[in-house]
């Protein structure tokens, strides 16, 4: 109660906090990141809408690496239900583990940390974390990744990046997938690139067709270059 | 719909900040950036549902929405909404100076 006049009002005391609400997730993500750096693992948070072609990109990556490139590739495949994507990646030759989230629309650092204990990471240089198909929630949670890669299929429309600015603002690279379908769609590549330049400060884009194998070499070159850059930054 | 998971973290953060003090939480102030990926209406609904039985049971939620601000990291010129995210003068990629906040700012406690 108010001590001054006996009016019956409660005493309200402010407490300044100024702390990120997801600081617990951030701490676990930092732990994951340290783990990756120590082991020379370049972790990729692969995000995109359901059906944007994330799993097909991983399958094409496996084909280009001739399986898992002698143990260099591994994947965690997140989905609400089923282990189908993980099995697809496994069948393509990449050691993989499914992360089923139940109703959760995104992966968080804790889930990734838990699954890492069940995945053999010896010799792994690239860990693909295929997030749940969703262009909103996954952008909010740091997993400890080195880079964010967003798969955007040309079938999704020219202005998708403008509709989901948070996801694209955080992307280090956009894989523009299914470009073999462009002749059938009446979609302008220039219009997609224009939307990306208004959503991403550094609009790195690789046009790719997992089915035709187009652009996969550029994607692998980007991965290799980014891994070298990431570890040079740490050494510097 | 990750707003429930954000509210869960918010309630945990409030409990940690209040600590051992014998105080009821009267109000919780948060800052949510326009580009944070959090829907403030859903956050309010999630808070109203989730606060029952927690330290925030009788607390009001005040959300301070922070507008996105892209600016040039060199000359600090702001980049207009919807424009290319690159400074026309310096040719530098824009930097997000504000708008990605998901922050517990302060708590108002009732003490007797």
Contacts between the chains, C-beta under 8 A, distances in Angstrom:
chain1	res1	chain2	res2	distance
A	1	B	112	6.1
A	10	B	26	7.4
A	10	B	110	4.3
A	10	B	111	7.5
A	10	B	112	7.2
A	11	B	110	6.9
A	11	B	111	5.1
A	11	B	112	7.3
A	12	B	26	5.7
A	12	B	27	8.0
A	12	B	108	5.1
A	12	B	109	7.1
A	12	B	110	6.1
A	12	B	111	8.0
A	13	B	23	7.1
A	13	B	108	7.1
A	13	B	109	4.9
A	13	B	110	7.8
A	13	B	111	5.3
A	14	B	106	5.5
A	14	B	107	7.3
A	14	B	108	5.4
A	14	B	109	7.8
A	15	B	17	6.1
A	15	B	18	7.3
A	15	B	106	6.1
A	15	B	107	4.6
A	15	B	108	7.6
A	15	B	109	6.1
A	16	B	105	7.5
A	16	B	106	5.0
A	17	B	13	7.3
A	17	B	17	4.9
A	17	B	104	4.9
A	17	B	105	6.4
A	17	B	106	5.7
A	17	B	107	6.2
A	18	B	103	6.5
A	18	B	104	7.5
A	18	B	105	5.9
A	18	B	106	7.6
A	19	B	13	6.2
A	19	B	17	7.5
A	19	B	103	6.8
A	19	B	104	5.3
A	20	B	102	6.2
A	20	B	103	5.8
A	20	B	104	7.7
A	21	B	6	6.1
A	21	B	9	5.1
A	21	B	10	5.1
A	21	B	13	5.7
A	21	B	30	6.9
A	21	B	102	5.0
A	21	B	103	6.6
A	21	B	104	5.3
A	22	B	6	7.2
A	22	B	9	5.6
A	22	B	102	6.0
A	23	B	13	7.1
A	24	B	9	6.3
A	24	B	12	6.9
A	25	B	9	7.2
A	104	B	2	7.6
A	104	B	5	7.1
A	105	B	1	6.0
A	105	B	2	5.8
A	106	B	2	5.7
A	108	B	5	7.5
A	136	B	2	7.7
A	136	B	37	5.7
A	137	B	1	7.4
A	137	B	2	4.1
A	137	B	37	6.9
A	139	B	37	4.9
A	140	B	2	6.1
A	140	B	6	7.8
A	140	B	36	7.0
A	140	B	37	4.3
A	140	B	38	6.9
A	140	B	102	7.3
A	141	B	2	7.7
A	162	B	82	7.8
A	165	B	35	6.0
A	165	B	68	7.8
A	166	B	35	4.9
A	166	B	36	6.9
A	166	B	37	4.2
A	166	B	100	7.9
A	167	B	37	7.6
A	169	B	35	5.8
A	169	B	96	6.4
A	169	B	100	7.9
A	197	B	84	4.8
A	197	B	85	6.8
A	197	B	86	7.5
A	198	B	82	6.0
A	198	B	83	6.6
A	198	B	84	5.9
A	198	B	85	6.5
A	199	B	85	7.1
A	200	B	85	6.5
A	201	B	70	7.6
A	201	B	85	4.5
A	201	B	86	7.1
A	201	B	93	3.8
A	201	B	94	4.8
A	201	B	95	7.0
A	201	B	96	7.7
A	202	B	93	4.8
A	203	B	85	7.9
